[in-house]
Amino acid sequence: MLYPRQKIYGYSFYRQLKNIFLNKKYDSVDFIKKFFELNEEYNLNFVFKARIGLFHILSFLFKNNKKKNKIILSSFTVFDMINMVLLAGFEPIFIDHYKNSSQININQLKEKINEFNDEVGAVLLTHYNVNNSELSEISNICKQNKIILIEDCAISIGSKFDNDYVGKFGDYSIFSFGFYKFINVLSGGMVFSKNKDFYNFVIEKEKNWEEIKIYNLYKLIIKSFFVRLISSKIIFKLIFPIIKFAYKNDITLIKKLLTNDPKPHKKESFPSEYKFRLSQTQINDIIFQFKNLKYLRKLREINYRAYSEGIKNEKIIFFHNKQNLLNENAYLNFPIIVKDKNKFISYMLDNEIDISPQFYRSVNELSFLSKYSKTTKLIQDSVSNLVTLPTYSGINKYYIRKIIETINRYR
């Protein structure tokens, strides 16, 4: 009994081809507004990537007020999000998390707002494996200081805080329908806003962008076939010894192939390969995949809670607090912190368990971003000791139990 560390949700090449030939058009905006229970003041823009949505938001804000050009955010994110920040004319101000937590330190948020005062144009709040339990307070701080709150819901779509969907607590929110996301059309995203001028700004900005065709996505289509193939039960069992050998012997080439976000770099201009609009077939597929969103989230919650209740080893620290679990979180994975990370990974591999050695990096460690802030030490400490356990639907409950029992034996 052996499962890969993660899976690809949703995407079907056959379904995409069928959508092309059927040429149907669903009222996608109406469907999504009903799903999220959005009132009439909300506008919805589909975008080619969630990060493009962030670029549009910040470009719009910068156009309207160039003096408020700083954005406060966690350094625990994808490096290309910061490229979008810089290309939109903003300067990132990184803040730390609480110790062993995915939550930003709200006291540091207040300090940075006081320090930079009228220069702060936005706060970007990312929801991770669990949603931020101080979301209401952060929203109120932003309102009091007339600062735009942007929710990053890329890995939290369909989750809730205080019985309402995340993405409805800020002025803007971004969602991802990318390769490893819960709704997957290989590359896609959407933006919620309450600003009709912004909605029109995006339409105008993208009016000359080409609608994506299936052949434009050929690299991702090939990648999806490859990942699905190697993560199938028979093939994965055959290649697991190679993964095990690579980690135990520090073979960089193979480890890089298994790493998401492996080549951080600074973009000097907005990439031409980002200048696409979603196709109607992709939008149809997004709506199709929404039907399983709640059910799959519930299955991940069952697996997440099994870890939370079953792991009793004092050497293991959870990357959430009890308050986080009061909400309907997305539970992408189950992050844990263990001091001797390499020793722990080796131990798990010896016990025929595949786990991920990373979640996100701390982006301000990258050379081209280090000038923008002091070290976010607690995030960096977490990153260097953090691994994630699989929670995705389809994992046998006996395998979850095997992982728990193996971890509890770790010394």
Kinemage of the C-alpha trace (Angstrom):
@kinemage 1
@onewidth
@group {chain A} dominant
@subgroup {mainchain}
@vectorlist {calphas} color= white
{ca met a 1} P 0.000 0.000 0.000
{ca leu a 2} L 1.773 3.106 -1.311
{ca tyr a 3} L 0.444 6.509 -2.378
{ca pro a 4} L 2.196 9.515 -3.982
{ca arg a 5} L 2.584 12.744 -2.018
{ca gln a 6} L 0.001 14.601 -4.127
{ca lys a 7} L -2.430 14.165 -6.998
{ca ile a 8} L -3.853 16.127 -9.896
{ca tyr a 9} L -7.472 17.101 -9.409
{ca gly a 10} L -10.166 17.444 -12.018
{ca tyr a 11} L -8.520 17.949 -15.401
{ca ser a 12} L -9.645 15.735 -18.277
{ca phe a 13} L -8.251 16.086 -21.790
{ca tyr a 14} L -11.184 14.058 -23.126
{ca arg a 15} L -13.696 16.385 -21.422
{ca gln a 16} L -11.956 19.437 -22.867
{ca leu a 17} L -12.135 17.979 -26.385
{ca lys a 18} L -15.793 17.119 -25.902
{ca asn a 19} L -16.509 20.694 -24.761
{ca ile a 20} L -14.834 22.049 -27.899
{ca phe a 21} L -17.046 19.973 -30.199
{ca leu a 22} L -20.263 20.475 -28.216
{ca asn a 23} L -19.625 24.238 -28.161
{ca lys a 24} L -21.943 24.832 -25.191
{ca lys a 25} L -21.961 28.036 -23.198
{ca tyr a 26} L -23.043 28.013 -19.561
{ca asp a 27} L -24.055 31.044 -17.530
{ca ser a 28} L -20.880 30.681 -15.508
{ca val a 29} L -21.099 34.020 -13.699
{ca asp a 30} L -24.614 33.287 -12.468
{ca phe a 31} L -23.565 29.785 -11.345
{ca ile a 32} L -20.568 31.058 -9.372
{ca lys a 33} L -22.530 33.908 -7.793
{ca lys a 34} L -25.122 31.383 -6.594
{ca phe a 35} L -22.461 28.979 -5.333
{ca phe a 36} L -20.706 31.667 -3.274
{ca glu a 37} L -23.967 33.462 -2.421
{ca leu a 38} L -22.671 36.721 -3.860
{ca asn a 39} L -24.939 39.748 -3.997
{ca glu a 40} L -25.291 42.099 -6.959
{ca glu a 41} L -22.392 44.354 -5.981
{ca tyr a 42} L -19.863 41.614 -6.825
{ca asn a 43} L -18.151 41.446 -10.205
{ca leu a 44} L -16.320 38.421 -11.561
{ca asn a 45} L -13.451 38.329 -14.051
{ca phe a 46} L -11.964 35.088 -15.355
{ca val a 47} L -8.193 35.295 -15.894
{ca phe a 48} L -5.517 33.001 -17.294
{ca lys a 49} L -3.754 32.690 -13.932
{ca ala a 50} L -4.595 33.809 -10.387
{ca arg a 51} L -1.337 35.808 -10.295
{ca ile a 52} L -2.506 37.729 -13.373
{ca gly a 53} L -5.561 38.661 -11.323
{ca leu a 54} L -3.230 40.082 -8.659
{ca phe a 55} L -1.320 41.974 -11.353
{ca his a 56} L -4.561 43.508 -12.639
{ca ile a 57} L -5.709 44.512 -9.140
{ca leu a 58} L -2.435 46.210 -8.254
{ca ser a 59} L -2.109 47.840 -11.694
{ca phe a 60} L -5.591 49.300 -11.227
{ca leu a 61} L -4.776 50.572 -7.731
{ca phe a 62} L -1.443 52.022 -8.882
{ca lys a 63} L -3.099 53.801 -11.803
{ca asn a 64} L -5.516 55.498 -9.421
{ca asn a 65} L -3.021 56.397 -6.681
{ca lys a 66} L 0.722 56.056 -7.347
{ca lys a 67} L 1.641 57.280 -3.850
{ca lys a 68} L 0.066 54.282 -2.118
{ca asn a 69} L 2.436 51.802 -3.745
{ca lys a 70} L 3.339 49.419 -0.926
{ca ile a 71} L 1.687 46.083 -0.230
{ca ile a 72} L 2.036 44.169 3.040
{ca leu a 73} L 2.118 40.386 2.726
{ca ser a 74} L 3.643 37.184 4.027
{ca ser a 75} L 6.924 36.002 2.525
{ca phe a 76} L 5.509 32.452 2.582
{ca thr a 77} L 4.289 32.384 -1.016
{ca val a 78} L 5.086 31.617 -4.656
{ca phe a 79} L 7.921 33.766 -5.995
{ca asp a 80} L 6.030 34.739 -9.160
{ca met a 81} L 3.384 36.476 -7.063
{ca ile a 82} L 6.096 38.957 -6.112
{ca asn a 83} L 7.029 39.402 -9.759
{ca met a 84} L 3.430 40.498 -10.355
{ca val a 85} L 3.644 42.904 -7.406
{ca leu a 86} L 6.795 44.536 -8.773
{ca leu a 87} L 5.596 44.668 -12.386
{ca ala a 88} L 2.390 46.404 -11.268
{ca gly a 89} L 4.446 49.206 -9.681
{ca phe a 90} L 4.137 48.095 -6.055
{ca glu a 91} L 6.808 47.396 -3.455
{ca pro a 92} L 6.407 44.339 -1.203
{ca ile a 93} L 6.660 44.742 2.570
{ca phe a 94} L 7.077 41.268 4.047
{ca ile a 95} L 5.871 40.402 7.525
{ca asp a 96} L 6.428 37.316 9.654
{ca his a 97} L 4.049 34.656 10.966
{ca tyr a 98} L 3.377 33.560 14.491
{ca lys a 99} L 5.709 30.769 15.573
{ca asn a 100} L 4.941 27.416 13.898
{ca ser a 101} L 1.916 28.899 12.151
{ca ser a 102} L 0.599 29.794 8.706
{ca gln a 103} L -0.949 32.987 10.134
{ca ile a 104} L 0.622 36.413 9.690
{ca asn a 105} L 1.564 38.208 12.902
{ca ile a 106} L -1.181 40.792 13.315
{ca asn a 107} L 1.003 42.971 15.559
{ca gln a 108} L 3.614 43.198 12.800
{ca leu a 109} L 0.832 44.119 10.373
{ca lys a 110} L -0.173 47.033 12.611
{ca glu a 111} L 3.475 48.097 13.019
{ca lys a 112} L 4.073 48.172 9.252
{ca ile a 113} L 0.874 50.134 8.663
{ca asn a 114} L 1.995 52.688 11.273
{ca glu a 115} L 5.537 52.767 9.875
{ca phe a 116} L 4.594 53.380 6.250
{ca asn a 117} L 1.299 55.126 6.935
{ca asp a 118} L -0.207 56.599 3.738
{ca glu a 119} L 2.154 54.625 1.457
{ca val a 120} L 0.367 51.316 2.136
{ca gly a 121} L -2.091 50.649 -0.660
{ca ala a 122} L -2.977 47.032 0.018
{ca val a 123} L -2.638 43.980 2.250
{ca leu a 124} L -2.478 40.555 0.611
{ca leu a 125} L -3.775 37.827 2.911
{ca thr a 126} L -3.156 34.237 1.810
{ca his a 127} L -5.284 31.365 3.089
{ca tyr a 128} L -3.172 28.215 3.298
{ca asn a 129} L -4.059 24.680 4.431
{ca val a 130} L -6.261 26.364 7.053
{ca asn a 131} L -7.869 29.799 6.955
{ca asn a 132} L -6.631 32.683 9.062
{ca ser a 133} L -8.550 32.693 12.373
{ca glu a 134} L -7.986 36.480 12.676
{ca leu a 135} L -9.538 37.265 9.289
{ca ser a 136} L -12.276 39.494 10.732
{ca glu a 137} L -9.782 41.523 12.756
{ca ile a 138} L -7.450 41.927 9.767
{ca ser a 139} L -10.393 43.057 7.627
{ca asn a 140} L -11.348 45.647 10.266
{ca ile a 141} L -7.759 46.943 10.518
{ca cys a 142} L -7.697 47.478 6.752
{ca lys a 143} L -11.057 49.258 6.776
{ca gln a 144} L -10.019 51.539 9.637
{ca asn a 145} L -6.853 52.532 7.790
{ca lys a 146} L -8.529 52.756 4.349
{ca ile a 147} L -6.284 50.011 2.982
{ca ile a 148} L -7.425 47.563 0.308
{ca leu a 149} L -7.594 43.948 1.486
{ca ile a 150} L -6.892 41.299 -1.165
{ca glu a 151} L -7.614 37.678 -0.292
{ca asp a 152} L -5.445 35.033 -1.959
{ca cys a 153} L -7.738 32.001 -2.177
{ca ala a 154} L -5.633 30.073 -4.690
{ca ile a 155} L -5.478 26.964 -2.482
{ca ser a 156} L -8.590 27.576 -0.390
{ca ile a 157} L -11.485 27.773 -2.855
{ca gly a 158} L -14.725 26.466 -1.377
{ca ser a 159} L -13.542 26.821 2.213
{ca lys a 160} L -15.291 28.937 4.828
{ca phe a 161} L -14.556 31.285 7.697
{ca asp a 162} L -17.276 31.991 10.239
{ca asn a 163} L -19.787 30.132 8.018
{ca asp a 164} L -19.125 32.236 4.921
{ca tyr a 165} L -16.871 31.572 1.950
{ca val a 166} L -13.352 32.977 1.937
{ca gly a 167} L -13.000 35.511 -0.829
{ca lys a 168} L -15.909 37.578 0.529
{ca phe a 169} L -14.064 39.310 3.356
{ca gly a 170} L -11.769 41.522 1.295
{ca asp a 171} L -12.183 44.201 -1.354
{ca tyr a 172} L -10.747 41.836 -3.965
{ca ser a 173} L -9.993 38.133 -4.020
{ca ile a 174} L -8.150 35.816 -6.386
{ca phe a 175} L -8.726 32.124 -7.068
{ca ser a 176} L -6.695 29.604 -9.035
{ca phe a 177} L -7.735 26.841 -11.417
{ca gly a 178} L -4.149 25.817 -12.112
{ca phe a 179} L -2.327 22.509 -12.412
{ca tyr a 180} L -2.350 21.279 -8.793
{ca lys a 181} L -5.476 23.116 -7.642
{ca phe a 182} L -8.829 21.689 -6.520
{ca ile a 183} L -10.439 22.862 -9.754
{ca asn a 184} L -7.934 22.272 -12.531
{ca val a 185} L -8.089 23.472 -16.140
{ca leu a 186} L -4.251 23.473 -16.329
{ca ser a 187} L -4.075 27.278 -16.214
{ca gly a 188} L -6.869 29.545 -15.043
{ca gly a 189} L -8.154 31.813 -12.320
{ca met a 190} L -10.795 34.347 -11.365
{ca val a 191} L -11.124 37.589 -9.451
{ca phe a 192} L -13.955 38.797 -7.229
{ca ser a 193} L -14.334 42.541 -6.829
{ca lys a 194} L -16.920 45.063 -5.727
{ca asn a 195} L -15.637 47.683 -8.131
{ca lys a 196} L -17.276 47.953 -11.548
{ca asp a 197} L -14.458 50.227 -12.754
{ca phe a 198} L -11.972 47.454 -12.005
{ca tyr a 199} L -14.109 44.923 -13.866
{ca asn a 200} L -14.097 47.190 -16.929
{ca phe a 201} L -10.350 47.838 -16.483
{ca val a 202} L -9.637 44.095 -16.829
{ca ile a 203} L -11.902 43.777 -19.876
{ca glu a 204} L -10.104 46.684 -21.528
{ca lys a 205} L -6.656 45.416 -20.524
{ca glu a 206} L -7.279 41.962 -22.001
{ca lys a 207} L -9.343 42.911 -25.054
{ca asn a 208} L -6.435 42.269 -27.456
{ca trp a 209} L -5.214 39.150 -25.673
{ca glu a 210} L -5.793 35.917 -27.588
{ca glu a 211} L -8.255 33.363 -26.272
{ca ile a 212} L -6.329 30.293 -25.192
{ca lys a 213} L -6.468 27.310 -27.546
{ca ile a 214} L -5.909 23.720 -26.524
{ca tyr a 215} L -2.618 23.585 -28.467
{ca asn a 216} L -1.292 26.555 -26.432
{ca leu a 217} L -1.475 24.276 -23.398
{ca tyr a 218} L 0.361 21.332 -24.952
{ca lys a 219} L 3.239 21.421 -22.424
{ca leu a 220} L 0.833 21.288 -19.494
{ca ile a 221} L -1.238 18.592 -21.198
{ca ile a 222} L 1.881 16.446 -21.603
{ca lys a 223} L 2.870 17.183 -18.012
{ca ser a 224} L -0.582 16.144 -16.763
{ca phe a 225} L -0.357 12.824 -18.636
{ca phe a 226} L 3.143 12.268 -17.243
{ca val a 227} L 2.230 13.111 -13.632
{ca arg a 228} L -0.891 10.959 -13.786
{ca leu a 229} L 1.142 8.103 -15.231
{ca ile a 230} L 3.909 8.160 -12.637
{ca ser a 231} L 1.423 8.617 -9.777
{ca ser a 232} L -0.667 5.619 -10.860
{ca lys a 233} L -0.438 2.746 -8.380
{ca ile a 234} L 1.600 0.356 -10.527
{ca ile a 235} L 4.070 2.889 -11.955
{ca phe a 236} L 4.521 4.757 -8.679
{ca lys a 237} L 5.394 1.523 -6.914
{ca leu a 238} L 8.108 0.968 -9.532
{ca ile a 239} L 9.619 4.468 -9.322
{ca phe a 240} L 9.364 4.918 -5.543
{ca pro a 241} L 12.777 3.242 -5.001
{ca ile a 242} L 14.300 5.897 -7.310
{ca ile a 243} L 12.675 8.706 -5.270
{ca lys a 244} L 13.903 7.072 -2.092
{ca phe a 245} L 17.434 6.693 -3.449
{ca ala a 246} L 17.507 10.326 -4.668
{ca tyr a 247} L 16.549 11.778 -1.282
{ca lys a 248} L 18.731 9.502 0.789
{ca asn a 249} L 21.739 10.224 -1.443
{ca asp a 250} L 20.957 13.899 -2.141
{ca ile a 251} L 20.753 13.570 -5.922
{ca thr a 252} L 19.884 17.129 -6.864
{ca leu a 253} L 18.661 16.530 -10.411
{ca ile a 254} L 15.925 14.099 -9.372
{ca lys a 255} L 14.978 16.150 -6.310
{ca lys a 256} L 14.509 19.229 -8.515
{ca leu a 257} L 12.216 17.294 -10.838
{ca leu a 258} L 10.059 16.502 -7.814
{ca thr a 259} L 9.953 20.119 -6.643
{ca asn a 260} L 7.150 22.534 -7.499
{ca asp a 261} L 8.342 26.141 -8.068
{ca pro a 262} L 11.945 25.013 -8.749
{ca lys a 263} L 13.406 27.975 -10.700
{ca pro a 264} L 12.836 31.314 -8.955
{ca his a 265} L 13.792 34.319 -11.067
{ca lys a 266} L 12.933 37.965 -11.524
{ca lys a 267} L 10.773 38.931 -14.491
{ca glu a 268} L 11.760 42.235 -16.091
{ca ser a 269} L 8.488 42.622 -17.994
{ca phe a 270} L 5.021 41.122 -18.040
{ca pro a 271} L 5.409 37.766 -19.866
{ca ser a 272} L 3.891 37.417 -23.314
{ca glu a 273} L 2.937 33.824 -22.421
{ca tyr a 274} L 0.599 35.246 -19.750
{ca lys a 275} L -1.356 37.338 -22.262
{ca phe a 276} L -4.228 34.945 -22.837
{ca arg a 277} L -7.910 34.905 -21.997
{ca leu a 278} L -9.641 31.759 -20.768
{ca ser a 279} L -11.530 29.824 -23.414
{ca gln a 280} L -15.213 29.008 -23.094
{ca thr a 281} L -14.315 25.300 -22.938
{ca gln a 282} L -12.134 25.979 -19.888
{ca ile a 283} L -14.886 28.018 -18.249
{ca asn a 284} L -17.366 25.199 -18.915
{ca asp a 285} L -14.934 22.756 -17.331
{ca ile a 286} L -14.549 24.987 -14.269
{ca ile a 287} L -18.319 24.913 -13.757
{ca phe a 288} L -18.358 21.133 -14.260
{ca gln a 289} L -15.707 20.629 -11.560
{ca phe a 290} L -17.497 22.833 -9.029
{ca lys a 291} L -20.030 20.045 -8.470
{ca asn a 292} L -17.483 17.926 -6.550
{ca leu a 293} L -15.790 20.769 -4.679
{ca lys a 294} L -17.690 20.481 -1.394
{ca tyr a 295} L -17.554 16.691 -1.341
{ca leu a 296} L -13.793 16.522 -1.976
{ca arg a 297} L -13.158 19.203 0.649
{ca lys a 298} L -15.037 17.098 3.192
{ca leu a 299} L -12.935 14.023 2.359
{ca arg a 300} L -9.737 16.046 2.871
{ca glu a 301} L -11.100 17.287 6.187
{ca ile a 302} L -11.651 13.703 7.365
{ca asn a 303} L -8.030 12.853 6.515
{ca tyr a 304} L -6.729 16.080 8.072
{ca arg a 305} L -8.596 15.499 11.326
{ca ala a 306} L -7.366 11.907 11.427
{ca tyr a 307} L -3.781 13.218 11.470
{ca ser a 308} L -4.619 15.955 13.962
{ca glu a 309} L -6.253 13.554 16.395
{ca gly a 310} L -3.955 10.579 15.797
{ca ile a 311} L -0.412 12.002 15.801
{ca lys a 312} L 0.853 12.025 19.393
{ca asn a 313} L 4.622 12.294 18.924
{ca glu a 314} L 6.155 15.185 20.922
{ca lys a 315} L 8.787 15.656 18.214
{ca ile a 316} L 6.065 16.669 15.751
{ca ile a 317} L 4.627 20.191 15.766
{ca phe a 318} L 1.443 21.010 13.882
{ca phe a 319} L 1.325 24.014 11.518
{ca his a 320} L -2.091 25.117 12.786
{ca asn a 321} L -3.781 26.016 16.051
{ca lys a 322} L -7.001 24.601 17.498
{ca gln a 323} L -8.868 27.798 16.587
{ca asn a 324} L -8.112 27.167 12.900
{ca leu a 325} L -10.047 23.897 12.956
{ca leu a 326} L -13.329 25.581 13.908
{ca asn a 327} L -13.800 26.546 10.256
{ca glu a 328} L -14.428 24.584 7.039
{ca asn a 329} L -10.864 24.833 5.740
{ca ala a 330} L -9.590 23.613 2.370
{ca tyr a 331} L -6.999 21.240 3.901
{ca leu a 332} L -4.707 21.086 0.866
{ca asn a 333} L -2.239 19.019 2.895
{ca phe a 334} L -1.216 18.440 6.515
{ca pro a 335} L 1.979 20.405 7.238
{ca ile a 336} L 4.097 19.402 10.209
{ca ile a 337} L 7.321 20.760 11.637
{ca val a 338} L 10.079 18.397 12.689
{ca lys a 339} L 13.542 19.508 13.784
{ca asp a 340} L 15.769 17.067 11.915
{ca lys a 341} L 13.863 17.238 8.636
{ca asn a 342} L 16.229 15.111 6.531
{ca lys a 343} L 16.357 12.388 9.164
{ca phe a 344} L 12.554 12.340 9.331
{ca ile a 345} L 12.135 12.168 5.540
{ca ser a 346} L 14.645 9.325 5.374
{ca tyr a 347} L 12.768 7.497 8.137
{ca met a 348} L 9.429 7.873 6.337
{ca leu a 349} L 10.925 6.700 3.032
{ca asp a 350} L 12.395 3.643 4.763
{ca asn a 351} L 8.850 2.875 5.888
{ca glu a 352} L 7.524 3.127 2.305
{ca ile a 353} L 5.780 6.494 2.801
{ca asp a 354} L 6.145 9.325 0.289
{ca ile a 355} L 5.841 12.836 1.754
{ca ser a 356} L 6.602 16.283 0.409
{ca pro a 357} L 9.690 18.073 1.792
{ca gln a 358} L 8.209 21.518 1.144
{ca phe a 359} L 5.120 23.711 1.086
{ca tyr a 360} L 6.172 27.213 -0.012
{ca arg a 361} L 9.546 28.895 0.289
{ca ser a 362} L 10.180 32.148 2.148
{ca val a 363} L 10.566 34.349 -0.926
{ca asn a 364} L 12.520 37.167 0.709
{ca glu a 365} L 15.450 34.768 0.963
{ca leu a 366} L 15.769 35.068 -2.807
{ca ser a 367} L 18.563 37.427 -3.812
{ca phe a 368} L 16.402 39.660 -6.015
{ca leu a 369} L 13.890 40.201 -3.178
{ca ser a 370} L 16.083 40.432 -0.089
{ca lys a 371} L 16.298 44.237 -0.219
{ca tyr a 372} L 12.589 44.631 0.426
{ca ser a 373} L 12.510 43.629 4.072
{ca lys a 374} L 14.244 42.272 7.099
{ca thr a 375} L 14.366 38.518 7.563
{ca thr a 376} L 11.047 36.868 8.396
{ca lys a 377} L 12.795 34.546 10.810
{ca leu a 378} L 9.855 32.498 12.061
{ca ile a 379} L 8.691 31.736 8.521
{ca gln a 380} L 12.218 30.736 7.521
{ca asp a 381} L 12.538 28.529 10.609
{ca ser a 382} L 9.258 26.823 9.700
{ca val a 383} L 10.238 26.344 6.042
{ca ser a 384} L 13.536 24.707 6.943
{ca asn a 385} L 11.754 22.176 9.186
{ca leu a 386} L 8.451 21.719 7.386
{ca val a 387} L 7.137 18.677 5.518
{ca thr a 388} L 3.594 17.935 4.348
{ca leu a 389} L 1.491 14.805 4.597
{ca pro a 390} L -1.069 13.919 1.894
{ca thr a 391} L -4.755 14.613 2.554
{ca tyr a 392} L -6.215 14.280 -0.948
{ca ser a 393} L -9.336 12.238 -1.596
{ca gly a 394} L -8.736 8.670 -2.672
{ca ile a 395} L -6.161 7.827 -0.019
{ca asn a 396} L -7.127 4.645 1.781
{ca lys a 397} L -7.947 5.249 5.478
{ca tyr a 398} L -5.636 2.354 6.357
{ca tyr a 399} L -2.771 4.190 4.651
{ca ile a 400} L -3.545 7.296 6.719
{ca arg a 401} L -3.441 5.092 9.800
{ca lys a 402} L -0.108 3.637 8.643
{ca ile a 403} L 1.334 7.174 8.329
{ca ile a 404} L 0.090 8.098 11.817
{ca glu a 405} L 1.459 4.943 13.420
{ca thr a 406} L 4.800 5.358 11.635
{ca ile a 407} L 5.113 8.960 12.821
{ca asn a 408} L 4.222 7.992 16.393
{ca arg a 409} L 7.095 5.468 16.361
{ca tyr a 410} L 9.604 8.084 15.183
{ca arg a 411} L 12.405 8.864 17.646
